[in-house]
Amino acid sequence: MLIFPEQCRAARGLLNWSQENLALAAGVSRSTIKDFEAQRHCLQRSSEKLLVETFDSAGVELLIEGSGRLGVRFKR
């Protein structure tokens, strides 16, 4: 998995984006984001890639530390 639901919510918060803002920017449906963040289902690989690329383009780095801790931050 390239992105986890918690990271998606945190990255949106960092950017001050709503689920709708992210959906429009990534080209996926709002229900896809809503269900993913609520852990109702996993993302299809294509949707996952779009979200990761969208956050990357917006300057957000998704972090997974060796201990398994998840995070997000603005790129340096």
PDB file of N, CA, C and O in Angstrom:
ATOM      1  N   MET A   1       0.839  -1.176   0.000  1.00  0.00           N
ATOM      2  CA  MET A   1       0.000   0.000   0.000  1.00  0.00           C
ATOM      3  C   MET A   1       0.889   1.246   0.000  1.00  0.00           C
ATOM      4  O   MET A   1       1.861   1.331   0.751  1.00  0.00           O
ATOM      5  N   LEU A   2       0.539   2.202  -0.851  1.00  0.00           N
ATOM      6  CA  LEU A   2       1.320   3.430  -0.974  1.00  0.00           C
ATOM      7  C   LEU A   2       0.820   4.543  -0.063  1.00  0.00           C
ATOM      8  O   LEU A   2       1.575   5.448   0.293  1.00  0.00           O
ATOM      9  N   ILE A   3      -0.452   4.474   0.314  1.00  0.00           N
ATOM     10  CA  ILE A   3      -1.048   5.484   1.189  1.00  0.00           C
ATOM     11  C   ILE A   3      -2.049   4.785   2.103  1.00  0.00           C
ATOM     12  O   ILE A   3      -2.741   3.852   1.693  1.00  0.00           O
ATOM     13  N   PHE A   4      -2.112   5.247   3.327  1.00  0.00           N
ATOM     14  CA  PHE A   4      -3.034   4.689   4.309  1.00  0.00           C
ATOM     15  C   PHE A   4      -4.142   5.705   4.582  1.00  0.00           C
ATOM     16  O   PHE A   4      -3.933   6.904   4.394  1.00  0.00           O
ATOM     17  N   PRO A   5      -5.312   5.249   5.019  1.00  0.00           N
ATOM     18  CA  PRO A   5      -6.422   6.175   5.263  1.00  0.00           C
ATOM     19  C   PRO A   5      -6.059   7.332   6.189  1.00  0.00           C
ATOM     20  O   PRO A   5      -6.462   8.470   5.951  1.00  0.00           O
ATOM     21  N   GLU A   6      -5.302   7.044   7.238  1.00  0.00           N
ATOM     22  CA  GLU A   6      -4.905   8.092   8.177  1.00  0.00           C
ATOM     23  C   GLU A   6      -4.039   9.151   7.499  1.00  0.00           C
ATOM     24  O   GLU A   6      -4.147  10.340   7.801  1.00  0.00           O
ATOM     25  N   GLN A   7      -3.190   8.715   6.590  1.00  0.00           N
ATOM     26  CA  GLN A   7      -2.337   9.662   5.863  1.00  0.00           C
ATOM     27  C   GLN A   7      -3.167  10.522   4.923  1.00  0.00           C
ATOM     28  O   GLN A   7      -2.906  11.715   4.763  1.00  0.00           O
ATOM     29  N   CYS A   8      -4.152   9.920   4.312  1.00  0.00           N
ATOM     30  CA  CYS A   8      -5.018  10.661   3.393  1.00  0.00           C
ATOM     31  C   CYS A   8      -5.720  11.793   4.144  1.00  0.00           C
ATOM     32  O   CYS A   8      -5.713  12.938   3.692  1.00  0.00           O
ATOM     33  N   ARG A   9      -6.322  11.473   5.284  1.00  0.00           N
ATOM     34  CA  ARG A   9      -6.990  12.494   6.101  1.00  0.00           C
ATOM     35  C   ARG A   9      -6.004  13.570   6.557  1.00  0.00           C
ATOM     36  O   ARG A   9      -6.300  14.763   6.488  1.00  0.00           O
ATOM     37  N   ALA A  10      -4.838  13.140   7.020  1.00  0.00           N
ATOM     38  CA  ALA A  10      -3.838  14.093   7.514  1.00  0.00           C
ATOM     39  C   ALA A  10      -3.316  14.988   6.394  1.00  0.00           C
ATOM     40  O   ALA A  10      -3.132  16.189   6.593  1.00  0.00           O
ATOM     41  N   ALA A  11      -3.080  14.416   5.229  1.00  0.00           N
ATOM     42  CA  ALA A  11      -2.585  15.205   4.096  1.00  0.00           C
ATOM     43  C   ALA A  11      -3.635  16.218   3.651  1.00  0.00           C
ATOM     44  O   ALA A  11      -3.306  17.360   3.330  1.00  0.00           O
ATOM     45  N   ARG A  12      -4.891  15.800   3.632  1.00  0.00           N
ATOM     46  CA  ARG A  12      -5.960  16.756   3.310  1.00  0.00           C
ATOM     47  C   ARG A  12      -5.982  17.893   4.327  1.00  0.00           C
ATOM     48  O   ARG A  12      -6.141  19.059   3.966  1.00  0.00           O
ATOM     49  N   GLY A  13      -5.820  17.541   5.601  1.00  0.00           N
ATOM     50  CA  GLY A  13      -5.810  18.559   6.647  1.00  0.00           C
ATOM     51  C   GLY A  13      -4.651  19.531   6.499  1.00  0.00           C
ATOM     52  O   GLY A  13      -4.807  20.736   6.698  1.00  0.00           O
ATOM     53  N   LEU A  14      -3.491  19.000   6.149  1.00  0.00           N
ATOM     54  CA  LEU A  14      -2.313  19.835   5.945  1.00  0.00           C
ATOM     55  C   LEU A  14      -2.557  20.854   4.829  1.00  0.00           C
ATOM     56  O   LEU A  14      -2.118  22.002   4.908  1.00  0.00           O
ATOM     57  N   LEU A  15      -3.259  20.411   3.801  1.00  0.00           N
ATOM     58  CA  LEU A  15      -3.552  21.273   2.656  1.00  0.00           C
ATOM     59  C   LEU A  15      -4.847  22.070   2.823  1.00  0.00           C
ATOM     60  O   LEU A  15      -5.177  22.920   1.997  1.00  0.00           O
ATOM     61  N   ASN A  16      -5.574  21.782   3.907  1.00  0.00           N
ATOM     62  CA  ASN A  16      -6.885  22.391   4.133  1.00  0.00           C
ATOM     63  C   ASN A  16      -7.849  22.080   2.984  1.00  0.00           C
ATOM     64  O   ASN A  16      -8.596  22.948   2.532  1.00  0.00           O
ATOM     65  N   TRP A  17      -7.818  20.835   2.523  1.00  0.00           N
ATOM     66  CA  TRP A  17      -8.686  20.369   1.445  1.00  0.00           C
ATOM     67  C   TRP A  17      -9.821  19.531   2.014  1.00  0.00           C
ATOM     68  O   TRP A  17      -9.627  18.752   2.947  1.00  0.00           O
ATOM     69  N   SER A  18     -10.994  19.697   1.448  1.00  0.00           N
ATOM     70  CA  SER A  18     -12.120  18.821   1.763  1.00  0.00           C
ATOM     71  C   SER A  18     -11.977  17.538   0.946  1.00  0.00           C
ATOM     72  O   SER A  18     -11.117  17.440   0.071  1.00  0.00           O
ATOM     73  N   GLN A  19     -12.821  16.568   1.239  1.00  0.00           N
ATOM     74  CA  GLN A  19     -12.827  15.352   0.422  1.00  0.00           C
ATOM     75  C   GLN A  19     -13.157  15.700  -1.025  1.00  0.00           C
ATOM     76  O   GLN A  19     -12.593  15.125  -1.956  1.00  0.00           O
ATOM     77  N   GLU A  20     -14.069  16.641  -1.204  1.00  0.00           N
ATOM     78  CA  GLU A  20     -14.449  17.065  -2.554  1.00  0.00           C
ATOM     79  C   GLU A  20     -13.273  17.719  -3.275  1.00  0.00           C
ATOM     80  O   GLU A  20     -13.048  17.452  -4.455  1.00  0.00           O
ATOM     81  N   ASN A  21     -12.520  18.572  -2.580  1.00  0.00           N
ATOM     82  CA  ASN A  21     -11.334  19.200  -3.186  1.00  0.00           C
ATOM     83  C   ASN A  21     -10.351  18.148  -3.669  1.00  0.00           C
ATOM     84  O   ASN A  21      -9.842  18.232  -4.787  1.00  0.00           O
ATOM     85  N   LEU A  22     -10.084  17.153  -2.823  1.00  0.00           N
ATOM     86  CA  LEU A  22      -9.152  16.091  -3.196  1.00  0.00           C
ATOM     87  C   LEU A  22      -9.692  15.281  -4.363  1.00  0.00           C
ATOM     88  O   LEU A  22      -8.951  14.947  -5.288  1.00  0.00           O
ATOM     89  N   ALA A  23     -10.975  14.965  -4.324  1.00  0.00           N
ATOM     90  CA  ALA A  23     -11.584  14.187  -5.406  1.00  0.00           C
ATOM     91  C   ALA A  23     -11.419  14.901  -6.746  1.00  0.00           C
ATOM     92  O   ALA A  23     -11.049  14.284  -7.745  1.00  0.00           O
ATOM     93  N   LEU A  24     -11.693  16.188  -6.759  1.00  0.00           N
ATOM     94  CA  LEU A  24     -11.550  16.961  -7.999  1.00  0.00           C
ATOM     95  C   LEU A  24     -10.097  17.028  -8.458  1.00  0.00           C
ATOM     96  O   LEU A  24      -9.812  16.874  -9.646  1.00  0.00           O
ATOM     97  N   ALA A  25      -9.186  17.256  -7.527  1.00  0.00           N
ATOM     98  CA  ALA A  25      -7.764  17.362  -7.876  1.00  0.00           C
ATOM     99  C   ALA A  25      -7.205  16.042  -8.389  1.00  0.00           C
ATOM    100  O   ALA A  25      -6.370  16.029  -9.293  1.00  0.00           O
ATOM    101  N   ALA A  26      -7.666  14.928  -7.814  1.00  0.00           N
ATOM    102  CA  ALA A  26      -7.127  13.611  -8.177  1.00  0.00           C
ATOM    103  C   ALA A  26      -7.889  12.935  -9.307  1.00  0.00           C
ATOM    104  O   ALA A  26      -7.386  11.992  -9.919  1.00  0.00           O
ATOM    105  N   GLY A  27      -9.091  13.406  -9.585  1.00  0.00           N
ATOM    106  CA  GLY A  27      -9.886  12.774 -10.635  1.00  0.00           C
ATOM    107  C   GLY A  27     -10.533  11.469 -10.197  1.00  0.00           C
ATOM    108  O   GLY A  27     -10.690  10.545 -10.995  1.00  0.00           O
ATOM    109  N   VAL A  28     -10.907  11.400  -8.918  1.00  0.00           N
ATOM    110  CA  VAL A  28     -11.627  10.235  -8.399  1.00  0.00           C
ATOM    111  C   VAL A  28     -12.921  10.739  -7.765  1.00  0.00           C
ATOM    112  O   VAL A  28     -13.102  11.944  -7.593  1.00  0.00           O
ATOM    113  N   SER A  29     -13.811   9.828  -7.421  1.00  0.00           N
ATOM    114  CA  SER A  29     -15.075  10.247  -6.822  1.00  0.00           C
ATOM    115  C   SER A  29     -14.898  10.556  -5.341  1.00  0.00           C
ATOM    116  O   SER A  29     -14.013  10.019  -4.675  1.00  0.00           O
ATOM    117  N   ARG A  30     -15.755  11.429  -4.848  1.00  0.00           N
ATOM    118  CA  ARG A  30     -15.720  11.749  -3.421  1.00  0.00           C
ATOM    119  C   ARG A  30     -16.039  10.513  -2.593  1.00  0.00           C
ATOM    120  O   ARG A  30     -15.478  10.333  -1.512  1.00  0.00           O
ATOM    121  N   SER A  31     -16.927   9.663  -3.081  1.00  0.00           N
ATOM    122  CA  SER A  31     -17.270   8.443  -2.332  1.00  0.00           C
ATOM    123  C   SER A  31     -16.072   7.507  -2.212  1.00  0.00           C
ATOM    124  O   SER A  31     -15.944   6.790  -1.219  1.00  0.00           O
ATOM    125  N   THR A  32     -15.196   7.506  -3.209  1.00  0.00           N
ATOM    126  CA  THR A  32     -13.974   6.700  -3.126  1.00  0.00           C
ATOM    127  C   THR A  32     -13.127   7.161  -1.944  1.00  0.00           C
ATOM    128  O   THR A  32     -12.635   6.342  -1.168  1.00  0.00           O
ATOM    129  N   ILE A  33     -12.962   8.465  -1.810  1.00  0.00           N
ATOM    130  CA  ILE A  33     -12.162   9.015  -0.715  1.00  0.00           C
ATOM    131  C   ILE A  33     -12.864   8.799   0.622  1.00  0.00           C
ATOM    132  O   ILE A  33     -12.236   8.395   1.601  1.00  0.00           O
ATOM    133  N   LYS A  34     -14.157   9.068   0.658  1.00  0.00           N
ATOM    134  CA  LYS A  34     -14.934   8.894   1.893  1.00  0.00           C
ATOM    135  C   LYS A  34     -14.849   7.458   2.401  1.00  0.00           C
ATOM    136  O   LYS A  34     -14.589   7.228   3.582  1.00  0.00           O
ATOM    137  N   ASP A  35     -15.068   6.500   1.516  1.00  0.00           N
ATOM    138  CA  ASP A  35     -15.034   5.086   1.908  1.00  0.00           C
ATOM    139  C   ASP A  35     -13.627   4.636   2.293  1.00  0.00           C
ATOM    140  O   ASP A  35     -13.462   3.841   3.218  1.00  0.00           O
ATOM    141  N   PHE A  36     -12.617   5.135   1.593  1.00  0.00           N
ATOM    142  CA  PHE A  36     -11.234   4.786   1.919  1.00  0.00           C
ATOM    143  C   PHE A  36     -10.860   5.315   3.302  1.00  0.00           C
ATOM    144  O   PHE A  36     -10.326   4.577   4.129  1.00  0.00           O
ATOM    145  N   GLU A  37     -11.141   6.590   3.549  1.00  0.00           N
ATOM    146  CA  GLU A  37     -10.793   7.183   4.840  1.00  0.00           C
ATOM    147  C   GLU A  37     -11.555   6.536   5.998  1.00  0.00           C
ATOM    148  O   GLU A  37     -11.051   6.478   7.119  1.00  0.00           O
ATOM    149  N   ALA A  38     -12.755   6.056   5.731  1.00  0.00           N
ATOM    150  CA  ALA A  38     -13.553   5.371   6.760  1.00  0.00           C
ATOM    151  C   ALA A  38     -13.173   3.897   6.868  1.00  0.00           C
ATOM    152  O   ALA A  38     -13.744   3.159   7.670  1.00  0.00           O
ATOM    153  N   GLN A  39     -12.216   3.478   6.063  1.00  0.00           N
ATOM    154  CA  GLN A  39     -11.715   2.099   6.029  1.00  0.00           C
ATOM    155  C   GLN A  39     -12.809   1.096   5.664  1.00  0.00           C
ATOM    156  O   GLN A  39     -12.826  -0.030   6.162  1.00  0.00           O
ATOM    157  N   ARG A  40     -13.725   1.525   4.782  1.00  0.00           N
ATOM    158  CA  ARG A  40     -14.765   0.622   4.293  1.00  0.00           C
ATOM    159  C   ARG A  40     -14.245  -0.282   3.185  1.00  0.00           C
ATOM    160  O   ARG A  40     -14.732  -1.398   2.999  1.00  0.00           O
ATOM    161  N   HIS A  41     -13.252   0.209   2.452  1.00  0.00           N
ATOM    162  CA  HIS A  41     -12.628  -0.611   1.412  1.00  0.00           C
ATOM    163  C   HIS A  41     -11.254  -0.068   1.067  1.00  0.00           C
ATOM    164  O   HIS A  41     -10.930   1.084   1.357  1.00  0.00           O
ATOM    165  N   CYS A  42     -10.463  -0.912   0.447  1.00  0.00           N
ATOM    166  CA  CYS A  42      -9.143  -0.494  -0.041  1.00  0.00           C
ATOM    167  C   CYS A  42      -9.316   0.216  -1.374  1.00  0.00           C
ATOM    168  O   CYS A  42     -10.336   0.066  -2.047  1.00  0.00           O
ATOM    169  N   LEU A  43      -8.330   0.971  -1.734  1.00  0.00           N
ATOM    170  CA  LEU A  43      -8.351   1.649  -3.029  1.00  0.00           C
ATOM    171  C   LEU A  43      -7.915   0.708  -4.137  1.00  0.00           C
ATOM    172  O   LEU A  43      -7.118  -0.204  -3.918  1.00  0.00           O
ATOM    173  N   GLN A  44      -8.445   0.938  -5.325  1.00  0.00           N
ATOM    174  CA  GLN A  44      -7.890   0.276  -6.499  1.00  0.00           C
ATOM    175  C   GLN A  44      -6.521   0.903  -6.729  1.00  0.00           C
ATOM    176  O   GLN A  44      -6.291   2.064  -6.390  1.00  0.00           O
ATOM    177  N   ARG A  45      -5.624   0.129  -7.304  1.00  0.00           N
ATOM    178  CA  ARG A  45      -4.251   0.625  -7.530  1.00  0.00           C
ATOM    179  C   ARG A  45      -4.247   1.937  -8.307  1.00  0.00           C
ATOM    180  O   ARG A  45      -3.465   2.838  -8.006  1.00  0.00           O
ATOM    181  N   SER A  46      -5.117   2.043  -9.303  1.00  0.00           N
ATOM    182  CA  SER A  46      -5.142   3.258 -10.122  1.00  0.00           C
ATOM    183  C   SER A  46      -5.561   4.473  -9.292  1.00  0.00           C
ATOM    184  O   SER A  46      -4.988   5.552  -9.443  1.00  0.00           O
ATOM    185  N   SER A  47      -6.550   4.306  -8.422  1.00  0.00           N
ATOM    186  CA  SER A  47      -6.989   5.407  -7.554  1.00  0.00           C
ATOM    187  C   SER A  47      -5.918   5.759  -6.537  1.00  0.00           C
ATOM    188  O   SER A  47      -5.680   6.933  -6.254  1.00  0.00           O
ATOM    189  N   GLU A  48      -5.275   4.738  -5.991  1.00  0.00           N
ATOM    190  CA  GLU A  48      -4.204   4.958  -5.022  1.00  0.00           C
ATOM    191  C   GLU A  48      -3.078   5.779  -5.656  1.00  0.00           C
ATOM    192  O   GLU A  48      -2.560   6.719  -5.052  1.00  0.00           O
ATOM    193  N   LYS A  49      -2.717   5.412  -6.863  1.00  0.00           N
ATOM    194  CA  LYS A  49      -1.651   6.125  -7.576  1.00  0.00           C
ATOM    195  C   LYS A  49      -2.041   7.586  -7.818  1.00  0.00           C
ATOM    196  O   LYS A  49      -1.214   8.485  -7.667  1.00  0.00           O
ATOM    197  N   LEU A  50      -3.289   7.814  -8.190  1.00  0.00           N
ATOM    198  CA  LEU A  50      -3.751   9.180  -8.422  1.00  0.00           C
ATOM    199  C   LEU A  50      -3.686  10.022  -7.148  1.00  0.00           C
ATOM    200  O   LEU A  50      -3.279  11.183  -7.192  1.00  0.00           O
ATOM    201  N   LEU A  51      -4.081   9.448  -6.023  1.00  0.00           N
ATOM    202  CA  LEU A  51      -4.026  10.190  -4.759  1.00  0.00           C
ATOM    203  C   LEU A  51      -2.591  10.523  -4.378  1.00  0.00           C
ATOM    204  O   LEU A  51      -2.286  11.654  -4.002  1.00  0.00           O
ATOM    205  N   VAL A  52      -1.718   9.536  -4.478  1.00  0.00           N
ATOM    206  CA  VAL A  52      -0.310   9.756  -4.127  1.00  0.00           C
ATOM    207  C   VAL A  52       0.300  10.835  -5.026  1.00  0.00           C
ATOM    208  O   VAL A  52       1.004  11.720  -4.540  1.00  0.00           O
ATOM    209  N   GLU A  53       0.037  10.766  -6.315  1.00  0.00           N
ATOM    210  CA  GLU A  53       0.573  11.759  -7.253  1.00  0.00           C
ATOM    211  C   GLU A  53       0.006  13.152  -6.979  1.00  0.00           C
ATOM    212  O   GLU A  53       0.715  14.151  -7.101  1.00  0.00           O
ATOM    213  N   THR A  54      -1.267  13.215  -6.611  1.00  0.00           N
ATOM    214  CA  THR A  54      -1.899  14.500  -6.313  1.00  0.00           C
ATOM    215  C   THR A  54      -1.271  15.141  -5.085  1.00  0.00           C
ATOM    216  O   THR A  54      -0.956  16.331  -5.095  1.00  0.00           O
ATOM    217  N   PHE A  55      -1.090  14.358  -4.030  1.00  0.00           N
ATOM    218  CA  PHE A  55      -0.444  14.901  -2.833  1.00  0.00           C
ATOM    219  C   PHE A  55       0.996  15.305  -3.131  1.00  0.00           C
ATOM    220  O   PHE A  55       1.462  16.338  -2.649  1.00  0.00           O
ATOM    221  N   ASP A  56       1.696  14.507  -3.912  1.00  0.00           N
ATOM    222  CA  ASP A  56       3.073  14.831  -4.278  1.00  0.00           C
ATOM    223  C   ASP A  56       3.123  16.155  -5.047  1.00  0.00           C
ATOM    224  O   ASP A  56       3.965  17.007  -4.765  1.00  0.00           O
ATOM    225  N   SER A  57       2.228  16.322  -6.010  1.00  0.00           N
ATOM    226  CA  SER A  57       2.185  17.561  -6.798  1.00  0.00           C
ATOM    227  C   SER A  57       1.837  18.771  -5.941  1.00  0.00           C
ATOM    228  O   SER A  57       2.248  19.893  -6.237  1.00  0.00           O
ATOM    229  N   ALA A  58       1.069  18.531  -4.869  1.00  0.00           N
ATOM    230  CA  ALA A  58       0.681  19.614  -3.963  1.00  0.00           C
ATOM    231  C   ALA A  58       1.759  19.899  -2.924  1.00  0.00           C
ATOM    232  O   ALA A  58       1.606  20.796  -2.095  1.00  0.00           O
ATOM    233  N   GLY A  59       2.858  19.130  -2.969  1.00  0.00           N
ATOM    234  CA  GLY A  59       3.979  19.383  -2.073  1.00  0.00           C
ATOM    235  C   GLY A  59       3.936  18.637  -0.759  1.00  0.00           C
ATOM    236  O   GLY A  59       4.625  19.008   0.191  1.00  0.00           O
ATOM    237  N   VAL A  60       3.125  17.576  -0.694  1.00  0.00           N
ATOM    238  CA  VAL A  60       3.010  16.796   0.537  1.00  0.00           C
ATOM    239  C   VAL A  60       3.747  15.474   0.385  1.00  0.00           C
ATOM    240  O   VAL A  60       3.589  14.764  -0.608  1.00  0.00           O
ATOM    241  N   GLU A  61       4.546  15.166   1.377  1.00  0.00           N
ATOM    242  CA  GLU A  61       5.294  13.911   1.408  1.00  0.00           C
ATOM    243  C   GLU A  61       4.608  12.956   2.377  1.00  0.00           C
ATOM    244  O   GLU A  61       4.296  13.326   3.509  1.00  0.00           O
ATOM    245  N   LEU A  62       4.375  11.724   1.926  1.00  0.00           N
ATOM    246  CA  LEU A  62       3.786  10.680   2.759  1.00  0.00           C
ATOM    247  C   LEU A  62       4.921   9.892   3.397  1.00  0.00           C
ATOM    248  O   LEU A  62       5.828   9.437   2.701  1.00  0.00           O
ATOM    249  N   LEU A  63       4.877   9.728   4.711  1.00  0.00           N
ATOM    250  CA  LEU A  63       5.972   9.093   5.442  1.00  0.00           C
ATOM    251  C   LEU A  63       5.535   7.783   6.081  1.00  0.00           C
ATOM    252  O   LEU A  63       4.441   7.685   6.637  1.00  0.00           O
ATOM    253  N   ILE A  64       6.396   6.785   5.995  1.00  0.00           N
ATOM    254  CA  ILE A  64       6.245   5.545   6.749  1.00  0.00           C
ATOM    255  C   ILE A  64       7.609   5.272   7.360  1.00  0.00           C
ATOM    256  O   ILE A  64       8.560   4.934   6.655  1.00  0.00           O
ATOM    257  N   GLU A  65       7.697   5.418   8.671  1.00  0.00           N
ATOM    258  CA  GLU A  65       8.969   5.210   9.361  1.00  0.00           C
ATOM    259  C   GLU A  65       9.202   3.726   9.577  1.00  0.00           C
ATOM    260  O   GLU A  65       8.271   2.924   9.502  1.00  0.00           O
ATOM    261  N   GLY A  66      10.436   3.370   9.842  1.00  0.00           N
ATOM    262  CA  GLY A  66      10.817   1.980  10.044  1.00  0.00           C
ATOM    263  C   GLY A  66      10.015   1.271  11.116  1.00  0.00           C
ATOM    264  O   GLY A  66       9.808   0.059  11.049  1.00  0.00           O
ATOM    265  N   SER A  67       9.567   2.023  12.099  1.00  0.00           N
ATOM    266  CA  SER A  67       8.776   1.436  13.185  1.00  0.00           C
ATOM    267  C   SER A  67       7.321   1.241  12.784  1.00  0.00           C
ATOM    268  O   SER A  67       6.516   0.738  13.567  1.00  0.00           O
ATOM    269  N   GLY A  68       6.988   1.642  11.557  1.00  0.00           N
ATOM    270  CA  GLY A  68       5.616   1.517  11.084  1.00  0.00           C
ATOM    271  C   GLY A  68       4.760   2.743  11.345  1.00  0.00           C
ATOM    272  O   GLY A  68       3.572   2.758  11.023  1.00  0.00           O
ATOM    273  N   ARG A  69       5.368   3.783  11.934  1.00  0.00           N
ATOM    274  CA  ARG A  69       4.617   5.015  12.184  1.00  0.00           C
ATOM    275  C   ARG A  69       4.365   5.744  10.877  1.00  0.00           C
ATOM    276  O   ARG A  69       5.240   5.831  10.016  1.00  0.00           O
ATOM    277  N   LEU A  70       3.155   6.266  10.746  1.00  0.00           N
ATOM    278  CA  LEU A  70       2.746   6.977   9.543  1.00  0.00           C
ATOM    279  C   LEU A  70       2.783   8.474   9.794  1.00  0.00           C
ATOM    280  O   LEU A  70       2.614   8.929  10.925  1.00  0.00           O
ATOM    281  N   GLY A  71       3.007   9.237   8.731  1.00  0.00           N
ATOM    282  CA  GLY A  71       2.990  10.680   8.861  1.00  0.00           C
ATOM    283  C   GLY A  71       2.887  11.359   7.513  1.00  0.00           C
ATOM    284  O   GLY A  71       2.948  10.714   6.466  1.00  0.00           O
ATOM    285  N   VAL A  72       2.731  12.657   7.554  1.00  0.00           N
ATOM    286  CA  VAL A  72       2.742  13.495   6.357  1.00  0.00           C
ATOM    287  C   VAL A  72       3.468  14.785   6.718  1.00  0.00           C
ATOM    288  O   VAL A  72       3.487  15.187   7.881  1.00  0.00           O
ATOM    289  N   ARG A  73       4.057  15.425   5.732  1.00  0.00           N
ATOM    290  CA  ARG A  73       4.692  16.728   5.938  1.00  0.00           C
ATOM    291  C   ARG A  73       4.855  17.401   4.583  1.00  0.00           C
ATOM    292  O   ARG A  73       4.813  16.760   3.533  1.00  0.00           O
ATOM    293  N   PHE A  74       5.041  18.705   4.641  1.00  0.00           N
ATOM    294  CA  PHE A  74       5.367  19.413   3.412  1.00  0.00           C
ATOM    295  C   PHE A  74       6.777  19.018   3.001  1.00  0.00           C
ATOM    296  O   PHE A  74       7.656  18.851   3.847  1.00  0.00           O
ATOM    297  N   LYS A  75       6.987  18.870   1.702  1.00  0.00           N
ATOM    298  CA  LYS A  75       8.323  18.537   1.196  1.00  0.00           C
ATOM    299  C   LYS A  75       9.295  19.649   1.542  1.00  0.00           C
ATOM    300  O   LYS A  75       8.925  20.819   1.638  1.00  0.00           O
ATOM    301  N   ARG A  76      10.524  19.263   1.724  1.00  0.00           N
ATOM    302  CA  ARG A  76      11.576  20.245   2.030  1.00  0.00           C
ATOM    303  C   ARG A  76      12.196  20.761   0.768  1.00  0.00           C
ATOM    304  O   ARG A  76      13.099  21.595   0.820  1.00  0.00           O
TER     305      ARG A  76
END
